[in-house]
Amino acid sequence: METNINYAAVGAFMIALIAAIVLSIIWLSSGFSTQHYQIYKVYMQESVSGLNVDSPVEFNGVNVGNVKSISLDLNNPQLVSVLLDIQASTPITRGTVATLQTRGVTGITFMALKDKSENLTKLTVMKGESYPVIPTSPSIFMRLDIMLSKLSDNLHDVSVSIRELLNPENQQSIKDILLNMKNVTAMLADNNQKMVRILANTEKFSTELVPLMRNTSNAMRMFETQTMPATYRLLSNLDTIARSLTEVTSEMKQNPSVLLRGVQRQPYGPGDSR
């Protein structure tokens, strides 16, 4: 008994089976993911060396997508257009900023997103763009490059200023200033020595002045206790003598003969002692 085999049906069955297996493998390899993604654009104003297609995109350290494409902007060759495939549930707002970063250990370059919370309005497509554009901030390498460039410019300015400062005329002025400073230093040293001598003489004078002041104090004390009372007595005696001379002079004026006869004694009265 012959069996009729439909080869066309068998071939179709095999094709369908193979297609089902391929689709199953693709589905399994995607991890049963039903996650939806949205495309965003970033314009980088620096070198994106190390950033590749499928490089991770992280939002505050959480992996939320990957880099879809990298190309030069045809309208401005100084910009690099980077498309990011980001999970649709990621809160991309007007305050979100993209920065190019590199892991210190692995050296993998990735796109880091961070929300500055300045504007929480959802980012939308602007006029003239195909996708929402996330603003960027310079990476640490670009900031270092800018800082080093400014430092180099400042050093150049300092070098030019130093060269202008050290021209022959200014060099001669500096020499004159240093010479004057040397003379002033010598004068100060000489004055310092004179001051030291003055202080030494002052100290010596003070040392000699103490005994002198002590002797003067003793002399004043002796003057008060001995000389002053004797002086008072002498002045009292002189006063008595002066009164006596005044009386004698007065009597001589009234009776000049007293110089020859002397003063006659008055007779004692009753009751006077002889």
C-alpha positions as a Markdown table, in Angstrom:
| # | Residue | x | y | z |
|---|---|---|---|---|
| 1 | Met | 0.0 | 0.0 | 0.0 |
| 2 | Glu | 1.5 | 3.3 | -1.0 |
| 3 | Thr | 1.4 | 6.4 | 1.3 |
| 4 | Asn | 1.0 | 9.7 | -0.4 |
| 5 | Ile | 3.2 | 12.4 | 1.3 |
| 6 | Asn | 2.5 | 16.1 | 0.8 |
| 7 | Tyr | 6.0 | 17.6 | 0.8 |
| 8 | Ala | 4.7 | 21.1 | 0.6 |
| 9 | Ala | 2.8 | 20.7 | 3.8 |
| 10 | Val | 5.8 | 19.2 | 5.5 |
| 11 | Gly | 8.0 | 22.0 | 4.3 |
| 12 | Ala | 5.6 | 24.6 | 5.5 |
| 13 | Phe | 5.4 | 22.9 | 8.9 |
| 14 | Met | 9.2 | 22.9 | 9.2 |
| 15 | Ile | 9.5 | 26.5 | 8.3 |
| 16 | Ala | 6.8 | 27.5 | 10.8 |
| 17 | Leu | 8.5 | 25.3 | 13.5 |
| 18 | Ile | 11.9 | 27.0 | 12.8 |
| 19 | Ala | 10.4 | 30.4 | 12.9 |
| 20 | Ala | 8.7 | 29.6 | 16.2 |
| 21 | Ile | 11.9 | 28.4 | 17.7 |
| 22 | Val | 13.8 | 31.5 | 16.5 |
| 23 | Leu | 11.1 | 33.8 | 17.9 |
| 24 | Ser | 11.1 | 31.9 | 21.2 |
| 25 | Ile | 14.9 | 32.3 | 21.5 |
| 26 | Ile | 14.6 | 36.0 | 20.8 |
| 27 | Trp | 11.9 | 36.3 | 23.3 |
| 28 | Leu | 13.8 | 34.3 | 25.9 |
| 29 | Ser | 17.0 | 36.2 | 25.4 |
| 30 | Ser | 15.1 | 39.5 | 26.0 |
| 31 | Gly | 14.2 | 38.2 | 29.4 |
| 32 | Phe | 10.5 | 38.3 | 28.8 |
| 33 | Ser | 10.8 | 42.0 | 28.8 |
| 34 | Thr | 7.8 | 44.1 | 27.9 |
| 35 | Gln | 9.5 | 47.3 | 28.8 |
| 36 | His | 8.9 | 50.2 | 26.4 |
| 37 | Tyr | 11.6 | 52.6 | 25.4 |
| 38 | Gln | 11.7 | 56.2 | 24.3 |
| 39 | Ile | 14.4 | 57.9 | 22.3 |
| 40 | Tyr | 16.0 | 61.1 | 23.5 |
| 41 | Lys | 18.8 | 63.2 | 21.9 |
| 42 | Val | 21.8 | 64.7 | 23.5 |
| 43 | Tyr | 24.2 | 67.3 | 21.9 |
| 44 | Met | 27.7 | 66.9 | 23.3 |
| 45 | Gln | 30.1 | 69.9 | 23.1 |
| 46 | Glu | 33.1 | 67.8 | 23.9 |
| 47 | Ser | 34.9 | 64.6 | 22.8 |
| 48 | Val | 32.9 | 61.4 | 23.2 |
| 49 | Ser | 35.9 | 59.2 | 23.0 |
| 50 | Gly | 35.2 | 55.9 | 24.8 |
| 51 | Leu | 31.4 | 56.2 | 24.4 |
| 52 | Asn | 30.1 | 53.5 | 22.1 |
| 53 | Val | 26.7 | 52.3 | 20.8 |
| 54 | Asp | 25.0 | 50.2 | 23.5 |
| 55 | Ser | 27.0 | 52.0 | 26.2 |
| 56 | Pro | 24.8 | 52.2 | 29.4 |
| 57 | Val | 22.7 | 55.2 | 30.3 |
| 58 | Glu | 22.3 | 55.7 | 34.1 |
| 59 | Phe | 19.9 | 57.9 | 36.0 |
| 60 | Asn | 21.4 | 58.6 | 39.5 |
| 61 | Gly | 23.4 | 55.4 | 39.2 |
| 62 | Val | 20.4 | 53.2 | 38.0 |
| 63 | Asn | 20.7 | 51.7 | 34.5 |
| 64 | Val | 17.7 | 53.0 | 32.5 |
| 65 | Gly | 18.8 | 52.4 | 28.9 |
| 66 | Asn | 21.7 | 52.5 | 26.4 |
| 67 | Val | 23.2 | 54.6 | 23.7 |
| 68 | Lys | 21.4 | 54.0 | 20.4 |
| 69 | Ser | 23.6 | 56.0 | 18.0 |
| 70 | Ile | 26.5 | 58.4 | 17.9 |
| 71 | Ser | 27.1 | 60.9 | 15.0 |
| 72 | Leu | 28.4 | 64.3 | 14.1 |
| 73 | Asp | 25.7 | 67.1 | 13.9 |
| 74 | Leu | 25.5 | 68.0 | 10.2 |
| 75 | Asn | 24.5 | 71.6 | 11.1 |
| 76 | Asn | 27.3 | 72.2 | 13.6 |
| 77 | Pro | 30.4 | 70.0 | 13.3 |
| 78 | Gln | 31.5 | 71.1 | 16.8 |
| 79 | Leu | 28.6 | 69.1 | 18.3 |
| 80 | Val | 28.1 | 65.4 | 18.5 |
| 81 | Ser | 24.6 | 64.1 | 18.3 |
| 82 | Val | 23.9 | 61.1 | 20.6 |
| 83 | Leu | 20.6 | 59.2 | 20.6 |
| 84 | Leu | 19.7 | 57.6 | 23.9 |
| 85 | Asp | 17.2 | 54.7 | 24.2 |
| 86 | Ile | 15.7 | 55.2 | 27.6 |
| 87 | Gln | 12.9 | 53.4 | 29.4 |
| 88 | Ala | 9.7 | 55.2 | 29.0 |
| 89 | Ser | 9.0 | 55.1 | 32.7 |
| 90 | Thr | 12.1 | 57.1 | 33.5 |
| 91 | Pro | 11.1 | 60.6 | 34.8 |
| 92 | Ile | 13.0 | 62.7 | 32.2 |
| 93 | Thr | 12.1 | 66.4 | 33.0 |
| 94 | Arg | 13.2 | 69.8 | 32.0 |
| 95 | Gly | 15.6 | 69.8 | 35.0 |
| 96 | Thr | 17.3 | 66.6 | 33.8 |
| 97 | Val | 21.0 | 67.0 | 32.7 |
| 98 | Ala | 23.2 | 64.5 | 30.8 |
| 99 | Thr | 27.0 | 64.2 | 31.6 |
| 100 | Leu | 29.6 | 62.0 | 30.1 |
| 101 | Gln | 31.3 | 60.0 | 32.8 |
| 102 | Thr | 33.9 | 57.2 | 33.1 |
| 103 | Arg | 34.1 | 54.5 | 35.8 |
| 104 | Gly | 37.4 | 54.8 | 37.7 |
| 105 | Val | 38.1 | 51.1 | 37.9 |
| 106 | Thr | 36.7 | 49.6 | 34.7 |
| 107 | Gly | 37.3 | 52.7 | 32.5 |
| 108 | Ile | 33.8 | 52.2 | 30.9 |
| 109 | Thr | 32.4 | 55.4 | 29.5 |
| 110 | Phe | 28.7 | 55.9 | 30.0 |
| 111 | Met | 26.0 | 58.6 | 29.9 |
| 112 | Ala | 24.9 | 59.8 | 33.3 |
| 113 | Leu | 21.6 | 61.5 | 33.9 |
| 114 | Lys | 20.8 | 63.7 | 36.9 |
| 115 | Asp | 17.8 | 65.8 | 37.7 |
| 116 | Lys | 18.6 | 69.2 | 39.3 |
| 117 | Ser | 14.9 | 69.6 | 40.3 |
| 118 | Glu | 14.8 | 73.0 | 38.8 |
| 119 | Asn | 11.8 | 72.2 | 36.6 |
| 120 | Leu | 9.9 | 68.9 | 37.0 |
| 121 | Thr | 7.9 | 69.4 | 33.8 |
| 122 | Lys | 8.1 | 66.4 | 31.5 |
| 123 | Leu | 10.6 | 66.9 | 28.7 |
| 124 | Thr | 8.9 | 67.2 | 25.3 |
| 125 | Val | 9.9 | 67.5 | 21.7 |
| 126 | Met | 10.9 | 71.0 | 20.8 |
| 127 | Lys | 10.2 | 72.7 | 17.4 |
| 128 | Gly | 12.7 | 71.6 | 14.7 |
| 129 | Glu | 13.7 | 68.4 | 16.6 |
| 130 | Ser | 12.7 | 64.8 | 16.0 |
| 131 | Tyr | 13.2 | 63.8 | 19.7 |
| 132 | Pro | 13.3 | 65.5 | 23.1 |
| 133 | Val | 16.7 | 67.1 | 23.7 |
| 134 | Ile | 18.3 | 66.6 | 27.1 |
| 135 | Pro | 20.7 | 69.5 | 28.0 |
| 136 | Thr | 24.2 | 68.6 | 28.9 |
| 137 | Ser | 26.8 | 69.7 | 31.5 |
| 138 | Pro | 30.6 | 69.4 | 31.0 |
| 139 | Ser | 32.3 | 66.2 | 32.2 |
| 140 | Ile | 35.0 | 66.3 | 34.8 |
| 141 | Phe | 37.6 | 65.9 | 32.1 |
| 142 | Met | 36.3 | 68.9 | 30.3 |
| 143 | Arg | 36.1 | 70.9 | 33.5 |
| 144 | Leu | 39.7 | 70.0 | 34.2 |
| 145 | Asp | 40.7 | 70.9 | 30.7 |
| 146 | Ile | 39.0 | 74.3 | 31.0 |
| 147 | Met | 40.7 | 74.8 | 34.4 |
| 148 | Leu | 44.1 | 73.9 | 33.1 |
| 149 | Ser | 43.6 | 76.2 | 30.1 |
| 150 | Lys | 42.8 | 79.1 | 32.4 |
| 151 | Leu | 45.7 | 78.2 | 34.6 |
| 152 | Ser | 48.0 | 78.1 | 31.6 |
| 153 | Asp | 46.7 | 81.5 | 30.4 |
| 154 | Asn | 47.2 | 83.0 | 33.9 |
| 155 | Leu | 50.7 | 81.6 | 34.1 |
| 156 | His | 51.4 | 83.2 | 30.7 |
| 157 | Asp | 50.1 | 86.5 | 31.9 |
| 158 | Val | 52.2 | 86.2 | 35.0 |
| 159 | Ser | 55.3 | 85.4 | 32.9 |
| 160 | Val | 54.6 | 88.4 | 30.7 |
| 161 | Ser | 54.2 | 90.7 | 33.7 |
| 162 | Ile | 57.4 | 89.4 | 35.2 |
| 163 | Arg | 59.3 | 90.1 | 32.0 |
| 164 | Glu | 57.9 | 93.6 | 31.9 |
| 165 | Leu | 58.7 | 94.0 | 35.6 |
| 166 | Leu | 62.3 | 92.9 | 35.1 |
| 167 | Asn | 63.2 | 95.2 | 32.3 |
| 168 | Pro | 66.6 | 97.0 | 32.6 |
| 169 | Glu | 65.1 | 100.2 | 34.0 |
| 170 | Asn | 63.1 | 98.4 | 36.7 |
| 171 | Gln | 66.1 | 96.2 | 37.5 |
| 172 | Gln | 68.1 | 99.4 | 38.2 |
| 173 | Ser | 65.2 | 100.7 | 40.3 |
| 174 | Ile | 65.2 | 97.5 | 42.3 |
| 175 | Lys | 68.9 | 97.6 | 42.8 |
| 176 | Asp | 68.6 | 101.2 | 44.1 |
| 177 | Ile | 65.8 | 100.2 | 46.4 |
| 178 | Leu | 67.8 | 97.3 | 47.8 |
| 179 | Leu | 70.8 | 99.6 | 48.3 |
| 180 | Asn | 68.6 | 102.1 | 50.1 |
| 181 | Met | 67.2 | 99.3 | 52.2 |
| 182 | Lys | 70.8 | 98.2 | 53.1 |
| 183 | Asn | 71.6 | 101.7 | 54.1 |
| 184 | Val | 68.5 | 102.0 | 56.2 |
| 185 | Thr | 69.3 | 98.7 | 57.8 |
| 186 | Ala | 72.8 | 99.9 | 58.7 |
| 187 | Met | 71.3 | 103.1 | 60.1 |
| 188 | Leu | 68.8 | 101.1 | 62.2 |
| 189 | Ala | 71.6 | 98.9 | 63.4 |
| 190 | Asp | 73.7 | 102.0 | 64.4 |
| 191 | Asn | 70.7 | 103.6 | 66.1 |
| 192 | Asn | 70.0 | 100.3 | 67.9 |
| 193 | Gln | 73.6 | 100.3 | 69.2 |
| 194 | Lys | 73.2 | 103.9 | 70.4 |
| 195 | Met | 69.9 | 103.0 | 72.0 |
| 196 | Val | 71.6 | 100.1 | 73.8 |
| 197 | Arg | 74.2 | 102.5 | 75.1 |
| 198 | Ile | 71.6 | 105.0 | 76.2 |
| 199 | Leu | 69.7 | 102.3 | 78.0 |
| 200 | Ala | 72.9 | 101.2 | 79.7 |
| 201 | Asn | 73.8 | 104.7 | 80.8 |
| 202 | Thr | 70.2 | 105.2 | 82.0 |
| 203 | Glu | 70.4 | 102.0 | 84.0 |
| 204 | Lys | 73.8 | 103.2 | 85.5 |
| 205 | Phe | 72.3 | 106.6 | 86.3 |
| 206 | Ser | 69.3 | 105.0 | 87.9 |
| 207 | Thr | 71.7 | 102.8 | 90.0 |
| 208 | Glu | 73.6 | 105.8 | 91.1 |
| 209 | Leu | 70.5 | 107.9 | 91.6 |
| 210 | Val | 69.1 | 105.5 | 94.3 |
| 211 | Pro | 71.9 | 106.2 | 96.9 |
| 212 | Leu | 71.8 | 109.9 | 96.0 |
| 213 | Met | 68.1 | 110.0 | 96.6 |
| 214 | Arg | 68.5 | 108.1 | 99.8 |
| 215 | Asn | 71.2 | 110.6 | 101.0 |
| 216 | Thr | 69.1 | 113.5 | 100.0 |
| 217 | Ser | 66.2 | 112.1 | 102.0 |
| 218 | Asn | 68.5 | 111.7 | 105.0 |
| 219 | Ala | 69.7 | 115.3 | 104.5 |
| 220 | Met | 66.2 | 116.6 | 104.3 |
| 221 | Arg | 65.3 | 114.7 | 107.5 |
| 222 | Met | 68.3 | 116.2 | 109.3 |
| 223 | Phe | 67.5 | 119.7 | 107.9 |
| 224 | Glu | 64.0 | 119.4 | 109.3 |
| 225 | Thr | 64.9 | 118.0 | 112.7 |
| 226 | Gln | 68.1 | 120.0 | 113.5 |
| 227 | Thr | 68.8 | 122.9 | 111.1 |
| 228 | Met | 65.2 | 124.3 | 111.0 |
| 229 | Pro | 64.8 | 124.6 | 114.9 |
| 230 | Ala | 68.2 | 126.2 | 115.2 |
| 231 | Thr | 67.3 | 128.6 | 112.4 |
| 232 | Tyr | 64.0 | 129.4 | 114.1 |
| 233 | Arg | 65.8 | 130.2 | 117.4 |
| 234 | Leu | 68.4 | 132.3 | 115.6 |
| 235 | Leu | 65.7 | 134.3 | 113.8 |
| 236 | Ser | 63.9 | 134.8 | 117.2 |
| 237 | Asn | 67.1 | 136.1 | 118.8 |
| 238 | Leu | 67.7 | 138.4 | 115.8 |
| 239 | Asp | 64.2 | 139.7 | 116.2 |
| 240 | Thr | 64.8 | 140.4 | 119.9 |
| 241 | Ile | 68.1 | 142.2 | 119.1 |
| 242 | Ala | 66.4 | 144.2 | 116.4 |
| 243 | Arg | 63.7 | 145.4 | 118.8 |
| 244 | Ser | 66.4 | 146.3 | 121.4 |
| 245 | Leu | 68.4 | 148.3 | 118.8 |
| 246 | Thr | 65.2 | 150.0 | 117.8 |
| 247 | Glu | 64.5 | 151.1 | 121.4 |
| 248 | Val | 68.1 | 152.3 | 121.8 |
| 249 | Thr | 68.0 | 154.2 | 118.6 |
| 250 | Ser | 64.7 | 155.8 | 119.6 |
| 251 | Glu | 66.1 | 156.8 | 123.0 |
| 252 | Met | 69.3 | 158.3 | 121.4 |
| 253 | Lys | 67.2 | 160.4 | 119.1 |
| 254 | Gln | 65.2 | 161.8 | 122.0 |
| 255 | Asn | 68.3 | 162.2 | 124.4 |
| 256 | Pro | 71.7 | 162.2 | 122.6 |
| 257 | Ser | 73.4 | 162.8 | 125.9 |
| 258 | Val | 72.8 | 159.3 | 126.8 |
| 259 | Leu | 75.9 | 158.4 | 124.8 |
| 260 | Leu | 78.0 | 160.3 | 127.5 |
| 261 | Arg | 76.1 | 159.8 | 130.7 |
| 262 | Gly | 74.5 | 156.5 | 130.0 |
| 263 | Val | 71.0 | 155.6 | 130.9 |
| 264 | Gln | 69.9 | 156.8 | 134.3 |
| 265 | Arg | 68.3 | 154.2 | 136.4 |
| 266 | Gln | 64.7 | 155.1 | 137.5 |
| 267 | Pro | 64.2 | 155.1 | 141.2 |
| 268 | Tyr | 62.6 | 152.1 | 142.6 |
| 269 | Gly | 59.0 | 152.7 | 143.5 |
| 270 | Pro | 57.2 | 151.3 | 146.5 |
| 271 | Gly | 57.2 | 147.6 | 146.5 |
| 272 | Asp | 59.9 | 147.3 | 143.8 |
| 273 | Ser | 62.7 | 144.9 | 144.6 |
| 274 | Arg | 66.2 | 146.4 | 144.7 |
